[in-house]
């Protein structure tokens, strides 16, 4: 049960919020000033502190700073009857998750608390998952808590030390090379080379030379003897990526290496023994290629001793929040940023996206957002228009299915997408967006809060300066 501490010098406000939030299932405590609240946090901790800004002894901003020192994991939401953009921005810069302007609607409070605690839980789950992967399997670059990915990771761990050939299948961008690396670096070959070759990136003659090596004078430009990648990978592992794109001539030579564990350089006369673990990967259906006469059936069965299939990202949406947070932290570090998180409504939009490019596409989207934003928290306006256009398509059923449909959820999705569209078309000027939807500004703001849509932006929209007058 989440623990919430309510801090306000007005007893009526403390009692009111405490009663409402206890009914929602939260464990609530109260404090009448900042000093008492800080003492409680130091002694008993808290998942969330909701504090007034104007208080005697210790004001809310000072309390916020002290909490960040003594209990960094505690989230904070500010309350104030003295609404101003300056105060709000200062609180957000100091690490507050959000703020409430008195008087406020209780539904707005409930939604903000839900979003804050969801975001906090996401960070904790991601850290825990990283620790588990590191201690259990050392697969620190593979993020996935879904049943499908856990099944893949369990299989990878099981077969890492097996000497049999492995065929990894899956759409482009699902992480096939990452899985191959995990297999190698968790095997008894980890201290020897891991070599990768993209079979689709090289023409046939060059691919043959790269894989098998060549002798001096064997073709124009062969000015010396050269060992191939199979020799380079001796005692280690080699990944034959996009194996489905190889020619039949190359496939014949690959088959010999798989069967005999020996090869002959281009232009050579001597057979060379190699001790290698062969891992192949493809985004194509090899059985279809066999039927079309484009892939050798005997090679397929040699490769497909241990098949590993990576599911596309759209089949494991529960992994998207973890992956998004992982890439956020990765590019925070590489780009020198200090972005604290991703807004809950944005996480939901990311989870709804189809991700035709899979994990690679998600990583590219996050890298671009981190690179271009000046905000503390990534929100809808930090992501590209083309991505959002795909995300916001909500199908409207023309018939009611036999098992019925969730009308409230459907209407909610349509309403939320129209709110976002109006904001984008008016460049996030909320008063203009409200007019576009024929809503008064107070009703529009309530709906934004209801769906957790970018309530506070640090780039200072014109309408925010008028907040205190509404």
N, C-alpha and C positions, 0 to 999 in steps of 0.2 A: 504494500500500500504506500503510495507516494506521500511524503511528509511536506506539508506546506506551512510556512510561518507568515502570518499576516501582521504587518507593522503599521500602526496608525495611532496618532494621539487622540483621535475621536473614538470613544468606546462604541458608539452606535455603528460606525463603519466596521470596526473589528468584529463585533457580534454578528452583523448582517452577513459579511463575507464568510465567516466561520460556519454559520448555520447552513448557508447555501452550498458551500463546498463539501461539508460533511455529508449532506444529502447525496452528493455526487460520488461519495465513496472515498474521499481523501481524508487523511489524518491531519487535522488542522490544529495549530497552536497560535497564540497571539502574543504581541508585545506592544507596549504603549509608546516606546521611543527606540531610537537607534541603539543606544547603549545596552538596553535590555535585550534587544534582538541579537546583537553581536554576541552577547554572553550566551544566549541560547544556542546560537549556531556553533560557537566554540565548544560548548558542552555536549549538545545532542545532535548537531548537524541538521540539515534540511535539504530536501530535493529542490525546493523552490521557495524563494522569499518574495512576497508581494508587499512592497513598502511605499508609503507616502513619501513625497519629496520634502515638503515643508513640515518639519517637526522640531520640537525643542531638544536641547542637549546634543543630539547628533542628527543632522539632516540625512535625507535618503541617499544623496550622492556620496556623502562621506561613508555611510553604511555600506553602499555598493562597493566602494574601493576596499574597505576593510574586509568584506566578505570574500572578495577575490583573492585576498592575501591569506586568510585563515582557512578558507574552504573553496578552492577554485572550482570544484565540481558542482557547487550550488548555483542554480540559475536564479536570476532576479528580474522581476517585472516592477516597473515604477508606476505610482499613481500620483496625479496632481490635479488640483483645481485651478492651477495657474498655468494654463496651456500656452506653450510657446515653442516654436520650432527650435530655438536655441537650446532650451532646457532639454528637450527630447533628444536632440542630436548629441549633446554632451553626455547624457545618460547612456545612449547607445554606444558612443565611442569608449566609454568606461567599461563596457561589457554587459550592459543590460540587454536582455533578450527582446523586450518590448515595453510599451508603456500604455497606460490607460488615462483618459481624460475624464475627470468627474464633471457632471454626472455621466455614468455609463450604463449601458444595458447589460443585464446579468448574462444574457446569451453570449454577448461579446466577451465577457470575462471567461466564461466556460471554454469558449473556442480558443482563446489565447493560451489559457493554461494547458489545454489539451495539446496544442501545437508545441509549446515549450517543452513539455514532458516527453512528447514523442521524439523531438529533436535530441533531447538529452539521452534518451534510451538508445537511439540510433548510434550515437557516438560511443556509448558504453559497449553495445553489442559488437561494434566494429573493432574496438580495442581488444575485447575478449576473444573474438574470432582470430585476430592476428596472433595473440598469445597462444591459442590452442594449436593453430597451424604451425607455429614456430616450434613449439615443444613436441608436438606429436609427429609431424611429418616434414618439417622444415620447408613447406611449400609456401613461403612467405609472399610470393608474388601471385598466388592463386586465391582469389577471393570468391567465396561462394558458400552460402549456408543452406541453399535449397537442397531438397532430397536428391535431385538429379545430379547436382555437382558433388554432393557428399558421396554419392555412389561412385562417381568417376574417381574422386580422390582416394577412396578406399581401394578401388581396383589398381590405381597407379601405385599405391603403397605396396599392394600385394605382389605385383609383378615386377617391381623395380629390379630385384636381383635375379629375376628369371632370364635365361639366355635366349629365349625364343624371340622371333621377330614380332614386331608390333605394327599394326595399321591403325592410325588415328584418323577418323573421319569427322567431318563437320563443316558448316558453312564458313566462308571467309570471315576472319575477324573473331572467331570463337576462342582462339588461344591454343591452337594445336601445337605450335612451336613451344609455348610455355609448358605444356604438358610433357612434351618430349624432353625438355630440359629438366623438369622435375624427375622424370624417370631416370635420366642419366645421373643427376647429382644426388640421388638417393640410392644408387646402386654401388656395387663394389668396383665399378669402373670410374667413379667420380674423380679420381686423381689423374685420369688420363683424358685425352682430348674429346670434346664434344664438337662435331663438325656439322654444319648445315649447308645444304645446297638447294637452291630453288630451281627445280627441273624445268619450270615454264619460262624462266628468265633468260635462258641461253639457247642459241641455235644448236642443232644436233651435233655438228662437228666440234664445236667448242665445249659442249656439255660432255662429250666423250673424253676429250682431253682433260677436262677438269676432274672428272670422276676417276679415270683410269691412269692418267699421266701420259707422257709421251717420251720418245727417244729423239735425240738430236737428228735433224734432217728428215723426220718422218712426214713433215708437210712444210709448206712455205711458212717461214716465221719460227719454226722450231729450231732455235739457235743453240739449244742445249737440252740435256735430259731434265725432265721434270716429274717429280712424284705427284700422283693424283690424290684426290681427297680421301679415297679409301685407304691409301697408305698413310696419309696424315692422321687418320682416325684410328690407327692400329692400337689395340688394347682399350680403345674407348668406344664411343658411339657415333653413328652418323645418321642424320635426319635427311631423308629424301623427300623434300617438300614438293607438293603438287606432282606426285608420281604419276597421276593420270594423264599428264600432258606430255609424257615421254613418247618417243617414236618406237615402233616395233623393233627396229634395229637395236636401239639402246636397251630395250626390254630383254632381248636375247642375252646381251652381255651382263645385265644385272642378274638375270636368272642364274648364270654360271657362278657369280660371286656368292649368291645366296646358297646355292647347292654345295659348292666346293670350298668356299671361303678362300678363293684365290683369283687372281686377275692377271692380265697381261697388258702392259702399256701399249699405247698406239705406236706401231712401228717396232715393237719389241718382240723378242723370241723366247724370253724367259718368263715362266709363271712365278708370281709373287704371292706368298701366303699372307693372309691378313686375319687378325683376331679382332672382330668388330661386332658390336650390337647394332643391328639394322632396325631403324624406326622409319616407317613411311607415313606420309600424311597426304590427304587429298580432300578437296571440297566437291569432287565429282563422284558420281555413282559408277564405281568400277564394273559392277555387274552389267549395267547398261552398255558400257563401253565394250565389254566382252561380247555382248550380243551383236554390237555393231562392227565387230572385228577390229577394234582399235586398241584392245588391251589383251595381253596373253592370259589365258585362264590359268595356266600352270604357274605363272608369276604371281597372280592374284592369290592363289592358295598358299604359296610360299610366304607371302607377306602377311596374310590375314590369319596368322596363328593365334594372336591375341588381339582381338578388335576392341578399340576404345572409341566410343562415339561421344562427341561433345555437343550438347543441346544448344540450340540458338538462344540468344538472350531473351527473346520474346516468350520462350517456354519456361523461363525461371525469373519472372519479374521481381520476386522477393529478394533476389541478389542485387538488384539495381541500386537501392540505397547504400548498401555496403560498398559496391564498386565505385559509386559516385563519390562517396566520402574518401575512399582510398585515393582516387585520382585527384581529388581536391587537395589532400595532404601532400601528394607527390609533387604537384605543380606549385603548391605553396613553397615547397622547399627549392625546387629547381628554378623558379621564377622570382624568388625572394619576396613572396607575398605573405600576408598574415590574415587571410580570409578565415573567418571563424566557422562557417558552415553554409548550408544550403537551406533556404526557406522551405518549410513543410509543404506548402502548395506546389513549389517547384519540384520537390521530390516526388510528389504524386503525379505530376505531369511527366517527369522522366520515366516513371514506372509504367505509364500508359503508352509511351512511344513504342513503335514497332521495332526499331533498331535493326534495319536491314543489314547494316554493317557490323552488327553485334558489338562485342566489347571494344573493338578497335574504334568504332564510330562513337561510342559513349566516351571513350578516352579523349578523342579529338574534340568533341563538344565541350568537355570539361576543361581541357587545356586552353581552348579559345576563350571560354568564359573567364577563367582565372586570369589569363593574360590581359584581357581588355577591361575588366571591371575596376572601378575605384570604390566599390561598396564593401562594407564589412561582411555582409551576408549575400550570397548569390541569390538573385531573384529572377523573375520572369524576364525583365528587361535586359538581363545580362546574357541572354541566349539569342542565337541568330533567328531571323525571321523565317527562313526556310524550315528550320527545325520546328518552330512553333506552329507553322501552318499545317504540317503533317500531324502534329500532336493533337491539334484542336478539333479534328474531324470527329464529331460524335454522331454515329448512325442513329437515325430515328426510325424505329420499327413501324411498318405500315399495318402489321397484324399483331394481335396479342398471342404469344406462344401458348401452347396447351398448359404448360406449368405456370403460366402467368408471368408478370414482370414487375420489377420494383419501380413503380411510378415516381416516387419521391426521389430516388437516386437518379433516374433518367432526367427528370426536370432539373435537378440540381446540377448535373453535368452540363446541360444546355445553358442554364443561367450563368454558370461560372465561365463557360467558354465565351459567351456574349460579353460578359464584363471585361474579360481579358482583351477581346477583339476591340471593344470600344476604347479601352485604354491605349492599346497599340496605335489605333488610328488617330488618336488625339495626342500622341507622343506623351502619354502618361499625365496629361493635365486632367485631373480628376473631375473638376467642375464641368469641363467640356464633355468628358465621357458620360457624366451623369445626364447632361442635356441630351446627348445623342440617344440615350435610352429612355428619355422622358421620365427621369427619376429626380426627386429633390435630393440635394447633396447629402443630407443626413441619412436618408434611406440608402443612398449609394454607398456611403461609408460603412453602414451597417452590413450591407451585403459583401463588401470587400472583407470585412472582419469575419463574417460568417464562413467564407471560403479560404481565409488566411492568405488573401492576395496582397502581397507587397504593401502593407499598411504604412510603413515608414521607409522612405528612401533618403539616402544621405546626399543626393545630388541636388536637393532643394528645388522641387517644382513650385511654380508660382502659387498654386492653390494652397500649398502647405503653410505659407505665410499668413493665410487667412483663417487657419484652423481655429484660433481663439475666438473668432467672431461668429463661428457656426455653432 
